[in-house]
Amino acid sequence: MKALSIHPEYAMEILNGNKTEEYRTWTTAYRGDLLICNTAKKTRGAVAGYALCVAKIVDIEKRYDGDQICYAWKIAPFETGGSYWIEPLKVKGQRRLFNVDDVLIKPAPFSNPFSAVGEAWYQEKIIPLIH
């Protein structure tokens, strides 16, 4: 699967459904499942060095920020057929897009991460990894 390293605080916002766009100075023709890997930078309130979710990239929109161009990578919601949580996976990040073997990626055992089952799973699997 294609993967992207992101600062832990932004990756946690994606995981929690609060961040629906990821901004980059570059674009890609790639659309589909993208493993979100938290960089190793230890950040208070975030998990460092793990992949915790797969964000489905559905579109990339060119934006202008003053004199600079940036690209908003649109992330599908966390629902059936969209983005989804995975079992925490230790990943060493890289620059740009990189590949992680699909056999290592195990979806969480529910379709709605914001359900009671999802909340209990978060408490058990994610909370112990937070700095």
C-alpha positions in Angstrom: 0.0 0.0 0.0 1.1 3.5 -0.6 2.1 5.4 2.6 2.8 8.9 3.7 4.6 10.2 6.8 2.9 13.0 8.7 3.7 14.8 11.9 2.0 12.9 14.8 -0.3 15.7 15.8 -1.8 16.0 12.3 -2.0 12.2 11.9 -4.0 12.0 15.1 -6.4 14.7 13.8 -6.9 12.5 10.7 -7.4 9.4 12.9 -10.0 11.2 15.0 -11.9 12.5 11.9 -11.1 16.1 12.6 -8.7 16.6 9.6 -10.3 15.9 6.2 -7.6 17.4 4.1 -3.8 16.9 4.1 -1.8 19.8 2.6 1.3 19.2 0.5 3.5 21.4 -1.8 3.3 18.6 -4.4 0.6 16.6 -6.0 0.3 13.0 -7.2 -1.9 11.1 -9.7 -2.5 8.5 -6.9 -6.0 8.1 -5.5 -7.2 5.5 -3.1 -6.0 3.9 0.2 -3.1 5.7 1.7 -1.4 4.4 4.9 -1.0 7.4 7.3 2.3 7.0 9.2 3.1 9.1 12.2 6.7 10.3 12.1 9.0 9.4 15.0 8.9 12.9 16.5 7.6 12.5 20.0 4.7 14.9 20.4 2.6 15.4 23.6 -0.9 13.9 23.1 0.1 11.9 20.0 1.5 8.6 18.9 4.9 8.6 17.3 6.4 6.1 14.9 3.2 4.1 14.1 0.6 3.8 11.4 -2.9 3.9 12.9 -5.2 4.4 9.9 -5.7 4.3 6.2 -7.0 7.5 4.6 -8.8 7.1 1.3 -7.7 9.9 -0.9 -10.6 10.8 -3.2 -9.3 13.9 -4.8 -6.5 16.5 -4.8 -7.4 20.2 -5.2 -4.9 22.8 -6.3 -5.0 25.8 -3.9 -3.3 29.2 -3.8 -1.9 30.5 -0.5 -0.8 34.0 -1.3 2.1 33.6 -3.7 2.5 29.8 -3.1 0.6 26.9 -4.6 -0.4 24.0 -2.3 -2.4 20.9 -2.8 -5.3 19.7 -0.6 -5.5 15.9 -0.5 -9.2 15.2 0.2 -9.8 12.3 2.7 -12.9 10.2 2.7 -14.8 9.9 5.9 -14.3 7.0 8.3 -17.2 4.8 7.2 -17.8 1.6 5.2 -15.9 1.9 1.9 -14.0 5.0 3.1 -11.1 5.6 5.4 -10.5 3.1 8.2 -8.5 2.4 11.4 -5.9 -0.3 11.5 -4.1 -2.3 14.2 -1.1 -0.1 15.3 1.8 -0.9 13.0 5.4 0.3 13.8 6.6 2.0 10.6 9.8 3.9 9.8 8.6 6.9 7.7 10.2 8.1 4.5 9.9 11.2 2.4 7.3 11.4 -0.3 5.1 8.4 -1.0 6.5 5.0 -0.1 5.3 1.5 0.0 4.4 -0.8 3.0 3.6 -4.4 2.4 -0.2 -5.0 2.4 0.1 -8.2 4.6 1.3 -6.0 7.5 -1.8 -3.8 7.4 -4.7 -5.3 9.5 -8.0 -3.3 9.6 -9.5 -2.8 13.0 -12.4 -5.2 13.7 -15.3 -2.7 13.3 -16.6 -0.4 10.6 -17.5 2.6 12.7 -14.5 3.8 14.8 -16.7 6.3 16.6 -19.0 3.6 18.0 -18.8 2.2 21.6 -16.8 -0.7 20.2 -14.4 1.7 18.4 -14.0 3.8 21.6 -13.2 0.7 23.7 -10.6 -0.4 21.0 -9.1 3.1 21.0 -8.7 2.9 24.8 -7.0 -0.5 24.6 -4.8 -0.1 21.5 -4.1 3.7 21.0 -4.1 5.3 24.4 -1.1 3.2 25.7 1.0 4.5 22.7 0.3 8.2 23.3 3.1 10.4 24.7 
